[in-house]
Amino acid sequence: MIISLIIPTRERADYLKESLQTGLQIEDDQFELIVSDNASNDHTREVANEINDNRFKYINTGERISMRQNFEFALQHCSGDYVIYIGDDDCILPGQFRFLRQILEQHRPDSLSWDRPTYGWPVNGYGKRTGSLKFQRNSLYGEVETVDSDHSRQQLLDCNLGALGPKPAIYHGCISRQFLRSIETEDGICFASSNPDVYVTYQAVLRNAHALHVAHPFTLNGYSPVSTGGAHHAYKAGDPRCKPAQMFQQENKQDFLCDAIGYAVTVPHAFFSTLETIREISPQQIERPDYRAWYHYVLNSARPGDHETAKKLSDQMAEYAEKTGTQTELAEADDASVAVAGKIKKYSQRIEKLRTMMHRKRITAAIDGKNDALTAALTYDRVLGEDYAGILDGSRSRNICWKSAMQRTRQSQFVARAA
């Protein structure tokens, strides 16, 4: 079984360099690491040329294309039976990879997802708690669980995303080649939305894929000043820090494929548009979603005071409501009961967060004066150790593994303040 780790990239060579090293640390002959370079103008090619490993492949799109097209381009050049995508400022945990393989070979699921801790790059004081790693008891050493696909499907259609629970993923998750082939369009396109990772997740949920989840990390989700996701929702329109998001949107507009509700201007808009794109192109009829809830979710996604974005959302939703005959649902989207439900959901999430604060610890990711994706991955692996083997074979309890991990943090010279 070949497992492919794909890193789409665009002009982030200094981040990519360390992210790549985490993949190259994996000791596995049936593993391939692919960098799909979206015609970068920096030294990305030079970073790739420094690597001498027959498991590594560098490919270049030759011209600037959308993220969706880059995902598709990379998929066409990989040979994995299972495929994982991560960002160029993310990392994989090399010491945990053998457990990932063990689960895939034993269960052969359509999808395997996992809990993913975050790592903030300590660049010029960017963000909060950058350069450190959080270990949380309920996100480590979990047993293999089957995702309740019927529940997930209904929550998605109802726009109850906070209750969706663990869900299939190709971005910081693993999807089988067989499932990816099953969602190809007649034109042979696998990623038929400008939000390729969300598209695959929603396809898997709506098709009742055989999905597994473990509350145990195999990757770390990095965030940095160049992260596209952060630029999408962290700043007001016109802020120069929005540049990564603006580039993403411009490239999407050059793509020959367009989502059902146009080019997304907020993350909730992207989610709704992806869902409607799938319903529009699916050969099988998919149930009607709760349009009132979805319209409410999208219309309230602009940042306070960002009137330009709010106006765009209002205009696009009105146009789509007219197209789909859902003007009544749009008119009811500001109903107080919808707003109250959202507040209750957020309150319950805060309560759960307070519960978990008692069982977590934070330490620095620095090793020998360096603090980057590679040191973060090695530090996380050192704390996790080999204990997950005992969970998978039933010889150890989660509580024992957690205590061992905490002991390793106390023994380490890298221990920082607890969260």
N, C-alpha and C positions, 0 to 999 in steps of 0.2 A: 504494500500500500504506500503510494507516494503522497506526501503532504506538502502542499505548496504554500509558502508565505509570500504574499505579494505586497509590495510597498509602492503605491503610486506617488509620484513626487513632482514638484515644480519649484525650482529655485530656492531650495532650502538645504543646500549641500552640507552646511556645518551641522545641522540637526541630523540629517540623513546619515552622515558618517558614523555617528555613535549608535543610531538606531540599527543600522546594518550589522554592527559588531555584535549586537545581542543575538541576532539570528545565526551569525557565523560561529557563535559559541556552542550551538546545539551539536551534540554528538549523535548523529543519525545519518546513515548513508542513503536512506530513502526519503530524503527531505530536499526540497529545492527552495531557493530564495531568489525572488525576482524583483528587480527595480524597474518600474515603468516610468520613464522620464518624459514628462509632458513638455518637450522642447525647451528645456531650461536654458537660460542665458548666463548662468553662473558656472561654477566649477563642479557641477554634479557629475559630469562624465569623468573628470579627473579622479574624483572620489571612487567611482566604480572601477576605474582602470587600476587602482592600487590593490584591488582584491584578487587574490590568487586562490580560488576555491572552485572545484569543478561542480559544486552544487549551486553556484551563483550565476545568475544570468542578468545582464543589463540590456534593456531594450529602450528605444527612443521613438516617439511618435513622429518625429520629423517636422511637425508643425503643431502650433498650439491648437488644442482641441478641448472639449468640455471634460469635466471630471467623469461623466457617464461614459464618454467615448474612451477615456483612458482606462477605466475599469474594464471595458469590453476588450480593448486592445491587449491588456495584460492577460486576461482570461484566455484569449486565443493563443497566447505564447507559453502557457503553463501546461504541465502534464499531470497535475495532481489528481488523485482520486478524491481528495478533500482539499478545500481551498480556504485560506484565511487572508483577509485584508487588514492591514493596520496603516496608520498614518506615518509620515516621515519624521514626526517628532515623538512617536510612540515607541514601545519596545516589547519584545517577547521575553518570557522568563525561560532561559535555556535549561535550567535545572529541573523545571516542571514538565518539560516537553514529553518526556517518556511516559508520563501519566496521561497526557493528552492522547498519545498514540494508543496506549493500553485501552482507554475507554472506547476509542473509535473502532479498534480491531475487535473488541469484545461485543459491542452492541450494533455497529454498522448503522447509525442513525442517519436521517436526512440532515439533521442539524445538531450541533453541540454548541451551547453557549455557556458563558461563565461570568462570575462577578469580576469586574475589572477596577482595581484601585487606580487612583490618579497620581500623576507625577508632574509637578510644575517646574519647568526649567528656570533656574535662578539667573535670569538675564536682566541686568539693569533694574533690579527691584521689581520686576514684572509680577503682578498677581499677589495672592496671599499664600503663605505657607509653602512657597516654592522651595525646591531643594530638599524636601523632606518626604517621608513615606508613612502612610497610615496603615496600621494593621487592625482589623476589626474582626472580632470573634465570629460573628454570624456570616462573614464573607470568606472564611477560610475552612478548609478541611470538610467541606460538605459532601454528602453522598450523592451518587448519580440519581437524578430525579427525572421522571417523564413529565414534560410540559402538558398541561391540560389544554389541548387545542380548542375544544369547544368553548371553554371559558374565555380563552384569549380572543377567539374570533368574535364573540359577542361583545366583549369589552371594547374591542377595536371599532366595531360598527356603532357602538353607543358613544364613542368618543370619551370613554372612561379610561384614559391612558394611564392614569395613576394606579389603576387596579389591574392593569394588563398582566403584571407579574413577569417572570422570566419569559423571554421570547427568543425565537430563532434569530440568528445574526450571522452575517458574513464579515462585518466590520467588528473586530475584536470578538469573533465567533468563527465557527467552522461549518461550511456547507458542503454536502457531497456533490461531486460532479454529476452524478445521476439526477439529483434533484434540479440542478441548474439547467440540465438539458430539458427537463420536463416543463420548464417555464419559458423556453425559447419561443419567440414569435415565429410566424411563418417565414419571416426574412432571416431567421437564425440569430436574432438579437436576444441576448439574455437580460441585459439591463435596459429596460424600455422606459426609464424615467430619469429625469435629471438628478434624482436623489437615489443613486444605485443601491446604497446600503439599506435604506428604508424600504425601497422597492422589493428587495429580496426578503426582508423580514415580513412585510405585509403579504407577499405572495405565499410564504411558508405558513403564516397564520391562517390565511383564507383557504388554503388548500389542505389544511389539516396534516401538515408534514409530521413525520415521526421525529419529534424534537426532544432532545435531552438538555438538562441544565445541571451545572455543578456550582455550588457556592464555594468556589476556589479559583484563584487567578492563574491564568496562563499568559496574560499580557498585562501591560500597564498602559493606561490611557494618558498620553502626554498632552500638556497644554503649554503654549508659548506665545510670544508676541505675534507669531506668523500663523497661528492656528486659524483656519477658515471658520470653524464653528464658533469660536469666541468672537471673531470679528462680525459675525452675522447678528449677534444679539447683545453684545456688550456695549456698543456705542451708538450714539445718535447718527442719523443720516447726515453726511457731510463731514463727520469726524475723519481725519486722515488715517486713523487706525482701522477704519473700515476697508482699507485697500484690498486685503485678501478676499473679503466677501464680494467687493465690487468686481474684482477680476473673475471670481467664480461666476457671478451673474452675467458678465459680458461674454464669457466663453459659452455659457448655456444658451445665450441668444444666437450664437453662431452654429449651434447644433441643429441638425435637420429634424430631430425629434423634439416635440414640445408637449409638456404635460397638459392634462385636461383643463386646469385652471391657470394656465399661463405661467409666467416666471415668478417663482415665489419670492416674496419680500420679507417674510419672517419664517421662523422654523415651523410654527403651527400651520401656516399657509402651505409650506412644503409637505407636511404630513397629510393634510387634507387633499392636496392636489395629487399626491402619489396614490392615495387610496382610490380616488376617482379615476385616475389613469388606468389602474388595474381593472376596475369595474367596467371601464369603457372598452378595453381591448380583450378582456377575458373571453375565451370561447364558451365558458360555462357562465350561466347567470349567477351573479353574486347579490345577496340580499341588499336591500336598500338601507343605507346608514341612517342614523338619527341626525338629519340635516340641521335641526334646530340647535342641537348641542354642538355640532361641528362649526356652524356659523358663529355661534357665541364664542367658541374657543379661538377662532381665527380673528374675529373682529376686535377682540380684546388683547391681541398679541403685540400691538405696537407699544413702544416705550412711552411712558407719560410725557406729554409735551411734544412728541414727534408727530405733528399734525400731517406732515407730508406722507409718511407711511400709513397712517390711519386712513387718509383719503384714498390712497391706492387700494388698500384692503376693502374699503367700503365699495369702491367702484367695481372691483373685480368680483366681489361676492354678489353684487346686484346683477352684474352681467351673467354670472353663472346661474343664479337663481332663475333668471328669465329663461335661460337656455334649457334648464332642467324642469321648469314648472314648479319650483320650490319657493316662490315668493312668500307664501304664507309662513313657511318655516323661518325664512330670513326675517320677516317682520316680527316673529315671536322670539327671536334670538336674544333679545334683551330682557326676557321674562325674568323676574326676580328669582324664581325657583331654580333656574339654571345657574345663576350667579351664586346662590346659597350652596348648591351642591358642590361647586368648585371650591368654595371656602372650607366646607366640611372636609373635603378630600385633603386640602393643604394642611388643615389642623391635625388630621390623623397622621399625616406624614411627619409633622413636627414632633408629635408624641412618640412615634416610633424612633425617631432620631435621638430623642432624649434617653430612651431606654438603652440604646446601643452605646451611648457615651461611656457607660460604666465598664464596657469590655472592649476598649480599644487603646492603642498606643501609637505614638508617632516618634520616629527617629530620623536622623539625617541620612541622606543618600550619598554623602561624600565619602570618597576613598582616596587617601593619599593626596588630598588637596583638590581633587577633581569632583565635579558634581554634574552629571549628565545622564542620559538615558542608559548608558552602559553601567555606570556605577549604581544607578537606581535598580536595574535588573539584577545585578550581582548581589546587592544588599538584600533585596527581597528574597532572592533564592537562598541566601545564607540563613535568613531567619526561618523560612519555611522548611528548609532541610529536606530529608527524605521521608518525612512522616506521612505524607499522603498515600504512600504505598500501603500503610497499615489500614487506612480508611477503605481503600479499594479491595483489599483482601479480607476485611472484617476483623483484623487482629488488634486494632487499636480504636479507642473512642475519640470523638472529636474533642472532648474536654481535655484528655491527656495530651493530644497533639497541640492544643492551644497553650497549655501550660509549658510544654517543651519549647514552643516558639517564643514565649515570653521570657523564658530562661535564657534563650540565645540572645535576645535583645539586651538583657541585663549584663550578659558576659561581654557584649560587644563594646568596643571603645567608641562606637559611633552613636550610642544612645543619646537622644535629645529629650526634651521635655515631653511628657505625655500630653495628648490632646486634652 
